[in-house]
Amino acid sequence: MKRHSNCYWIHWNMVNVNYGFQAIKHRYVKLAGEKKGVDFYEIPNNKKIDLNKILENMYGEKYATHADRFLELLEFNYHTKDGYLNISQEEEEFNKFNYKPVAESIDLKVNYIDRFANRLITKKLNIPNKNTYAIFIDIITHPLFSLIGWIGTIIGLFLAMR
């Protein structure tokens, strides 16, 4: 993290003490020991981007109605959940010492966070439930809306010149 201190860290709801950045720090200190744990580099809050929170702010708190919003977005955009394990499934597999499916599920989630972010940036991320404001923004930023505006302006100018 020190080498990439200028980067932004996109994550999915890593604000929980059990599964978030605080948990990573806690594990590091426990594994490295108290004295070595002081060299832990903590990512500044202004460099952490919670994709789930961004989607909530853009599309409303009910942008996904399923308890597992990540899974709902995954299925809604890619029509798959192959290899996906929810938190309790990951914990169950981990406790059985089945680390491979846990690692594959985590890799899948990281990959899809990247895909979701890229689709959001390019306005290609499909959202299951948009609030009224998000629908309005989608309409007025659509290229067809702009084309209709230009045509209306040209017709208005032409009629005004007569």
QUIRA-V871594 format. One record per residue. N is the residue number from 0. RES is the residue in three letters. NEAR is the number of other C-alpha atoms within 10 Angstrom. Layout:
<<N & RES & NEAR> <N & RES & NEAR>>
//
This chain:
<<0 & MET & 11> <1 & LYS & 10> <2 & ARG & 7> <3 & HIS & 9> <4 & SER & 13> <5 & ASN & 11> <6 & CYS & 12> <7 & TYR & 14> <8 & TRP & 18> <9 & ILE & 17> <10 & HIS & 20> <11 & TRP & 18> <12 & ASN & 15> <13 & MET & 19> <14 & VAL & 13> <15 & ASN & 10> <16 & VAL & 12> <17 & ASN & 11> <18 & TYR & 12> <19 & GLY & 14> <20 & PHE & 18> <21 & GLN & 15> <22 & ALA & 15> <23 & ILE & 16> <24 & LYS & 16> <25 & HIS & 15> <26 & ARG & 13> <27 & TYR & 17> <28 & VAL & 17> <29 & LYS & 12> <30 & LEU & 11> <31 & ALA & 14> <32 & GLY & 11> <33 & GLU & 11> <34 & LYS & 8> <35 & LYS & 12> <36 & GLY & 16> <37 & VAL & 11> <38 & ASP & 11> <39 & PHE & 15> <40 & TYR & 12> <41 & GLU & 13> <42 & ILE & 17> <43 & PRO & 11> <44 & ASN & 9> <45 & ASN & 8> <46 & LYS & 13> <47 & LYS & 15> <48 & ILE & 16> <49 & ASP & 16> <50 & LEU & 20> <51 & ASN & 18> <52 & LYS & 15> <53 & ILE & 13> <54 & LEU & 17> <55 & GLU & 16> <56 & ASN & 12> <57 & MET & 14> <58 & TYR & 20> <59 & GLY & 17> <60 & GLU & 15> <61 & LYS & 14> <62 & TYR & 20> <63 & ALA & 21> <64 & THR & 11> <65 & HIS & 12> <66 & ALA & 8> <67 & ASP & 11> <68 & ARG & 16> <69 & PHE & 19> <70 & LEU & 18> <71 & GLU & 20> <72 & LEU & 21> <73 & LEU & 19> <74 & GLU & 13> <75 & PHE & 15> <76 & ASN & 17> <77 & TYR & 11> <78 & HIS & 10> <79 & THR & 13> <80 & LYS & 13> <81 & ASP & 9> <82 & GLY & 15> <83 & TYR & 19> <84 & LEU & 20> <85 & ASN & 15> <86 & ILE & 13> <87 & SER & 9> <88 & GLN & 14> <89 & GLU & 19> <90 & GLU & 15> <91 & GLU & 14> <92 & GLU & 16> <93 & PHE & 15> <94 & ASN & 10> <95 & LYS & 9> <96 & PHE & 11> <97 & ASN & 13> <98 & TYR & 14> <99 & LYS & 11> <100 & PRO & 17> <101 & VAL & 22> <102 & ALA & 14> <103 & GLU & 14> <104 & SER & 21> <105 & ILE & 17> <106 & ASP & 14> <107 & LEU & 17> <108 & LYS & 20> <109 & VAL & 15> <110 & ASN & 11> <111 & TYR & 16> <112 & ILE & 19> <113 & ASP & 15> <114 & ARG & 15> <115 & PHE & 20> <116 & ALA & 16> <117 & ASN & 13> <118 & ARG & 14> <119 & LEU & 16> <120 & ILE & 10> <121 & THR & 9> <122 & LYS & 10> <123 & LYS & 12> <124 & LEU & 16> <125 & ASN & 15> <126 & ILE & 15> <127 & PRO & 16> <128 & ASN & 15> <129 & LYS & 20> <130 & ASN & 14> <131 & THR & 11> <132 & TYR & 12> <133 & ALA & 14> <134 & ILE & 12> <135 & PHE & 12> <136 & ILE & 11> <137 & ASP & 14> <138 & ILE & 13> <139 & ILE & 12> <140 & THR & 10> <141 & HIS & 11> <142 & PRO & 11> <143 & LEU & 11> <144 & PHE & 13> <145 & SER & 13> <146 & LEU & 11> <147 & ILE & 11> <148 & GLY & 13> <149 & TRP & 12> <150 & ILE & 12> <151 & GLY & 12> <152 & THR & 12> <153 & ILE & 12> <154 & ILE & 12> <155 & GLY & 11> <156 & LEU & 11> <157 & PHE & 10> <158 & LEU & 9> <159 & ALA & 8> <160 & MET & 7> <161 & ARG & 5>>
//
